Amino acid sequence: MGGSPVGDGTLSLDGFNTSAAALVKRWKEIEVDDFLPDWTWKPCSKMGAPSEVEGYLALEGVYRGCGGSQEQIDENDNSDGADAVACDTWVQSSSDNVHVYDFHVVYSYSYKVPVLYFQGHRSDGQLLTLDEIKHNLPSNSLKVLSESKWTFITREEHPHLSRPWFTLHPCATSDWMKLLLEESKVAIEEQSLRYLSAWLSVVGQAVGLKIPLELYCN
């Protein structure tokens, strides 16, 4: 069930679909901050997989204040829990002073791993540049991008939308996922099912997307 073994850090298409369904279900069960929308499954057909129902995961309409650096945003926050906003400060708002982000998780046939595609735009629909996106990121995400050898951002055509999106290159994903799964306490038969939750807990750090711990922990 759930596709081929993931001992080498890769995932089959069937495993991707099964793990995606598990992530969507788990996201609805756990306590998630109100400002984060639900992950949804976007089905689509593609000639490359005539016998499979192909699709991708989507987290769309995530708003982030863009009034300045992360430190300035935190400084202006009136809450007492400073740690609660240390990783990211996402807000739902219709103000012009926000940027809107969409995140898609797509299966890569070449690398046999999930790939994160993302883009941001202003309230008027104008797409953000990479420099603008980096300016929105909290300091810990910028540190991950600058210090980690596997997190580098490229711009590629979205496989399902045929438009250029930013993406975290997947060339080293299978290597670090193999290590992550080996070090986890997850039973081998459960690894494929929970692959995407574990993967997202890592890649989310690079784009300032805080993932609840409960998503991939018992």
N, C-alpha and C positions, 0 to 999 in steps of 0.2 A: 504494500500500500504506500502511496505517496511517491512512487517512482524509484529510481535506482539509488543505491547507497551513496552517501555523501562523504565517505571516508577520505576522498581526495580533495574535498572542499568545493566540488562542483555540484550541480543540481540538474536533474532532468526536467524537461518541460512539464511532464506530469507531476513531478515533485514540486515544481514552481507553482502550478495551479492549485495543488492541494495545500501547500504552505500559505499561499495567498488567501485562500478561503479561511484557513485557520486564523490568520492574522486579523482579517476583517471581523470574524466572530469574536475573537479575544478582545479586540479594541472596544467592542460594544459592551463587553462584560466588566471591564476594569474601570476604575475611576480616572477619567481623563479631564484635564483642565477644560473649562467651558469654552475657552477661546480657540480650541483646536477642533476642527470639523472631523467627521468620520472618514476613515479610509473606505473607499468603494472599489468594486471590481468593474472595469470597463471592458466588456467582451467585444471582440472584433475578429473577423475572418481574414485569413491571409493565405495566398496561394502556396506559400512555403510549408504550410502545415495543413494539408487537405483533410487529414483524419482527426485533427485536434481542434478544439475550440480555443482560439488564442485570444489573449487580452492582456491587460495590465492593471496594476494597482494605482489609484489616484487619491491624493490628498490635496484638495483644491480650495482656494479662497482663504488662505492663511494670511492674515494681515499683520504687518509689523510697523511700528512707529518709526519714522525716519527723520526726527527732529534733530538728530546729532549722533554722537558716538554712543556706544552702549553705556559708558560711564555717565553721560549726561542724562540718558533716559532713566537709568536707575536712580540717579540723584534726585530727579524730579518726582519719583514715585513716592506716594504718601503712606504706603503700607509699612508695617513694622518688620515684616519678614523679608529682609534683604536677600537672604539666601534663595528665596523662592523665585527671584528674578535674576539670579546671577548668571544663569545659562542662556536665557533668552527672554525677550519681552515682547511677546506676541499679543496683539490686541485686535478685537473685532471693532471696526469703526468705518464710517463712511466719509471721514474727514479727508481733505486733500493732503494731509500730512502723514499719510501712510503709504506703504508699498504692499502690493498683494502678490503672494507667492503660490505657485502650483508645483507639486511634487508628483512625479510618476515613477513607478518601479516597473521596469520592462525586462523581459527575459532575453538574454543574449545567446543566440545559437552558436556564435563563434567561440565564446568563452565558457558557455554553459554555466553562467552565474547571473544573478540579477544585476541590473544597472539602474542607478538613480539619475533621472532626468529632471531638471527643474528650470523654472524661469520666474522672473519677477517683473512687475509692471506698475506704473503709477496709476492713480485713480482715473486718469484720462485714457488709459490703455497703452500708453507709450512704454515699450519694453526697456528694462534696466540694462545697463552695461555691466560687465563683470566688475569693474571698479566700484560701481554703485552698489552692487550686491555685496561685495566685500566690506564696504563701508557700513552696511546694515548688520554685519555679523558680529556677534559678541566676541570678546577677546580670546576666549578659550577655543572657539572655532578657528580663528585666524592662526592660533598657535598650532592646531592640528594640521591645517593646510600647509603651514610653512615648515613644520618639522617632520611630518610623516612622509615616508618615501612612496606610499601608495595613493595618497590623496592629491591628485592634481586634476584641475578642471579643464575640460576641453569643450568645444562647441561642435555639436554634430547634429545631423538630421534625425529627428524623432522617428523611430521605425514605423510608428502607426499614424502619425500626423503629418509626416513629410514636410516638417518645418524645423529650422535650426533651434535647438535647445541646448542649454548648458548641461554637462554631465560629468560625473566623477568617473574617470577612466577605470575600467574593470580589469586591467592587465594583471594586477596582483591579488585580486579578490579571492581566488581559490586558495592561494597560499595562506593568507591570514585567516580565512574561514576554516581551513583545515586545522590550524593551531587553535582557533577559538573553540571549535567543536571538540577537539581532543581534551582541552582543559575544562570544558563544561561538565556538569554532573548529569547532563541529559542522556538518557538511555539511547543506545544506537538506533533502536526502532523508532524513537521519537525525533531523531535529529532532522530528518527530512521535513517532518511536519512543522518543526519550530525553527527551521533554517532562516526564513525571512525575518522573523522577530529578532533573532540574534544578530543577523546581518544589519538590520535597520538600527539596532542599538549602537552600532559602531559608526556607520556612515552618517547617521543623523548628527553626530557630533561635528562633522566637517561643515555642515550647512546651517548650524545653529538651531536644529530641530530637536527639541528635548523629547525623548521617548520615555514614557513611564516604565519604571523598573518592573512593574507587574506584568508587562507585556510578554516578557521572555523568562520570567521566573515563576516558579510554582507559588 
